[in-house]
Structure formats: structure tokens, C-alpha cells
Amino acid sequence: MSDVAIEPSTPAEQLKFAAVIGALGIVYGDIGTSPLYALQACLGYVTKGGLKPEDVLGLLSLIFWALIITVTLKYVTFVMRADNNGEGGILALMALAQRVARTDRVRYGLMVVGIVGAGLFLGDGVITPAISVLSAVEGLSVASPDFSRFVLPISVAIIIGLFLVQRRGTGAVGKLFGPIMVIWFVTIAGCGLYRIILNPHVLAAMIPFQGIRFIVRHDVLAFVALGAVVLAVTGAEALYADMSHFGRRPIRATWRFFVLPALVLNYFGQGALVIANPQAADNPFYLLVPHAVLIPMVILATIATIIASQAVISGAFTLGSQCVQLGLLPRMEIRHTSVTTEGQVYVPQMNAALAVGVLILVLGFRSSNALASAYGIAVTGTFLCTNVLSALVFHRHFNWPRWKTGLVWGSFFAVDAAFFGANILKIFEGGWVPLVIGLSIVTLMTTWRRGRSLLFARWQQDSLPLASFLGRLPQSRIVRVPGIAVFLTGSPEYTPASLLHNLKHNKVLHETVFFVTVRNLDVPTASGADRVHCEELATGIYRVGIGYGFMDVPNLPGSLDLLREQGLPFNPMQTSYFLGRETVVPATVPKLGFVRRALFLFMLRNAISATEFFQIPSDRVVELGVRVAI
């Protein structure tokens, strides 16, 4: 046998392959496990009156075209074009839309839309682990009814373990995600293909007429069933949110040529099984699997749902850190769990809140079928918010004419509105859960933003303009002492209250003084002049502006250290940081209602200190108390 020389692949090719495998492991976990429960939930609406083959074909047609319209056309083809310097997700889209808005009122409205979308996305982060893990473990009851009593305890144990390991980060297990999901998609595609070969008539569901006939035939019931059809496209937002990690091309390629075919084959295979045996509608996914390999399939499905849950939880952590950077949530502890991947973060407070929420849902609903009613509103609400923001971005940023914008995004909005309306009907069946979660998060965000704006306005009202302070400085008898002082200020035009308090009590001013203003930018990462810029105001007194994007990790000493590259006298070992600690008290005429003020004070007390958030050495910090009335 002659030896054949094989040239090694180029680094670019290796990178593309790694991106494709990574995308399969992270991006498609949620939508890739939807076959576990989506068709089963759909069939639940038509089995009561006797299941007919045309009903199955109609539901399959609706699922197929939902995948084509919502995922393939809307997200993969259009929305993924609207990146904010490579970043995706609802907040990145909000920042991009605000940038092309022409009035402050429109910018505020877009911010509200972004906040609502972010709140609903975080609500989805609570529901996804619950329904995914439950639906996977319920395969045990298909293997043997005697295992039914173990479904709930096993699900609870898996969820507790999942949240306990979050502090370790996903880096250690991340390499396994891609290969496991490859096995998952190949397996579900193979199971579906086998049934399709036995009943190829099911392929007629690709014709839109089948879905239209189902809608005409069932009228109101068909509209209600759309609330379950949308379960097949949950996770579509993840394709856009994780775009920065893998790029457009790997995500688009894996969806079009691997994930979408695998999902369609499995759904159609389930449909072919149910047409042949209507009793299989009770759990068509697991009944599609040969009995001899049912237990291994349950194990594989459980692993796949853990991966799907991990992806959603990680996305919630990333979104939470973005909210903190954008001033929508109070400062929280954000730990980076990877030395090589900046996007891998762990937020302990959010992890605890998610864990409690997921366990409450699992113990309250007790089955994936019951929980399916609670799943759709959060997903479809996020779809609508993305639709509104995208329409403006494509009209203003990409210069689409009004007719084209209206035609494309109006069509998508009509589909999303139908899905949302169908899920609204399920409010009393559990649909209230994501609404309560989403509205609670929106209330937290708006209350925090409003409270901080009131604090800043009151601080500005009581502060001394910096020009006045500098004008009086040469005639004053203030003693200059050796060292460097850094004073944080909310506005570069006003004197920090911490400086005035320091002069009042200590009556000294350091030889070198930096007035530092931290700005949150509407870009993912700051660079160049946006990162640090400095100007000298007087002898030894400098005004410094530091910018952080919503994906940056604030590090004040590290940012100030860049000043040495500009020839400025910054020495970390001789620097003291002066911070003001606000004590909020009610004003004579409160500008926040009693409930919102109490909520704001609770968040303010539980926010981590600026010292910890900006990674300032605690032994170099001087805190001075300030009372503020709002």
C-alpha cells in the first residue's frame, strides 16, 4: 500500500472548523432540544376530538414554516446583519437603534423596548432549564411506568448540580459541548429519517397549503395551537446573541446545512409515527426511538438539555453584565471564569436568583407539558422587541426605503404578533409566569435607572462648578501635599463632592489630582481615545475620561495606568482613591413613590461597592459619606 501525503489544514480552516463545532455546542442547545416537547404540545390541542392525519400534516407544516420564516429568514438572513461592532443580542441592537434615532424621545422609547426585551429574555432564562430538563428525564416514564416517580427528584438534582457548578465556568466542559451536540443532531435526524422512509407521505407537510388548511379547518383552535408551534423556534434569539463568539458564517452554515435539516427530519419522523400510531402522540419523541436504545437516548437527551440550559444561563450572565455596564441594574459581582475567553462570566447574585426561580417552576408545574403553557410569552415578546428595533436599524442604518422596511419587517411583525397573541390566551394556564418574571425585571431596571438619574440631578444641583473651583484655587491657601489623588465624578464639569469634603476636613490637596469620569459607551468594547483621554486643567490637576463598552470589564487602576504611555505622572503605588458613599434619605417632596423608593434603596444597599466593581485596591481607598435626598 503506498503512502499518501496529506497536507495539514491551514490555521484559517482549523479556526472555521472550531467555530462550527463551537456554534453547535453553544448556539443551538435551546432550539436543538425543542423536538423533545414541541410537537407533543401541539398535538395536545387536537387529540381530544380524535387525531386525523391531515391534522398532523397541518401542525408539521406550521412548525416547518415557523422554522423557515422566523429562524432562517428573520434571524439568520436579516437580523444577524445588524451587528454592533461584531456584537449581537437585544441590548446591542438597542444601542445600534439609539445611535440612528433622531430625537431624545425616540431614543427613550427604544431604550424601553430594549429593556422589555432584555427582561423577557432573562425570564426565558428561568423557564428553559426547567422545561428542558423535565422533558428529557420524562423519557424514563416511557421506558417504564415504574420510573415515573423518579422524574421529579432526578430533575431537581440535575438542576441543583447545574447551578452549583456555574462558579467553575464553562471553559472546562465547553470543549465537549460541540461533539455531543453533533451526536445529538445526527441521532435525532437518523430516528426521524427511518420513520419518514416508512411513511414518505409526511413530506407533504412542506407544502404551505397543509398549514393553511389546518388553520381554515380549526379556526380558533388553530390560532390557539400557534402558542405551541412557537416552541419549535425557541432559542432563535441565541443565534443573534452569540454571534460575537463565532461570527455570522459559522452560525449561518451550521443552521442551513446541518441543524435545520436535522430538526425537520426529526419533526417529520415524529409526525409519520403519529399518523401510523395515534397513541404515540403522548410522547412522540421518545416513542420514535427503538426500545432497545431508549435509556441511552434518555441519557443523551438529558446531557443535551443540560447543554441547552447552560447556554441560556451563560447568556443570562452575559446580558446581566451588559445591563450593569449600561446602568440598567446595580453593580453586581462579575467573575471571569476563563483567562482566554472574555465573554465567559459568572454572576453569583444572578445565579442564585435563576436557581431559585427554576426550582420553583419545576416543583410547581411538575411536568414539561404543564410548563409548555408558560414558555411562549417570553420568547414571542422578545421576538416583537427585536422586530421593532430591527425595523428602525434597517431603515436608518442600512438606508432601506420605507416600502421595503414596511414589507419585510411588517410581515415578520405579523407572524410574531400572531405567535404572541396565541400565547397571551394561555395566561391563566401558566403564561402569567414569564410575564411576572419579565415585568419584575423591567420594574427593577426602570426603577434603578430613574433613581440614579434623580441622584445625579440632586448631586449636580448641590455641586460646585469645576471652573469656579479652579478659579479660586490660586488665591486659596490650600496646602499641596505629595502623592496622587483620584476623585471619581459623575460629570466632568462639576467638582466631586468627595474633594470638597476632603478639603473641608483635611484642608490639603495632593500635588497631582485626577478628576475621573467613567462613561458607558454604546459599543461593545472601547479602544483608542474612547478608552482614556486626559487634559490638564491647572498645575498638577488633570481631567480624565475613561470609557467602557458594555462588554468591557471595568478596571480603573489598569485604565489609569495607560496615562503613563502619554507621559503623565501616574504611579499606582502613590495613588489614593477618594470615593463618595451616598446615603439616600426621603426628600420633603419625594420624586419616587414609596414602593419604588424602597425598591431602589434595597438595590442600592445590595449593590457591590465601587471599590470592588472598578477593581480598586481596598487599602488605597478613602470613602467619604454624602447624604442625598430624593
Protein Blocks (a to p, Z undefined) as FASTA:
>chain_A
ZZdddddddfklmmmmmmmmmmmmmmmmmmmmmmmmmmmmmmmmmmmnopafklmmmmmm
mmmmmmmmmmmmmmmmmmmmmcgehiacjklmmmmmmmmpcbfklmmmmmmmmmmmmmmm
mmmmmmmmmmmmmmmmmmmmmmpmklmmmmmmmmmmmmmmmmmmmmnojmlmmmmmmmmm
mmmmmmmmmmmmmmmmmmmmlmmmmpmklmmmmmmmnmmmmmmmmmmmmmmmgoklmmmm
mmmmnojmlmmmmmmmmmmmmmmmmmmmmmmmmmmmmmlmmommlmmpcfklmmmmmmmm
mmmmmmmmmmmmmmmmmmmmmmmmnopaccdddddfbfkbmklccdfklmmmmmmmmmmm
mmmnopaklmmmmmmmmmmmmmmmmmmmmmmmmmmmnopafklmmmmmmmmmmmmmmmmm
mmmmmmmnopmmmmmmmmmmmmmmmmmmmmmmmmmmmmmmmpccfklmmmmmmmpccdcd
edddddddfbfkbccfklmmmmmmnopacfbdcdddddddfbfbdchjllpccddfbghi
acddddddfkbccdfklmmmmmmmnopacdfklcccddddddddddfbdcbdfklmmmmm
mmmmmpccfklmnopafklcccddddddZZ
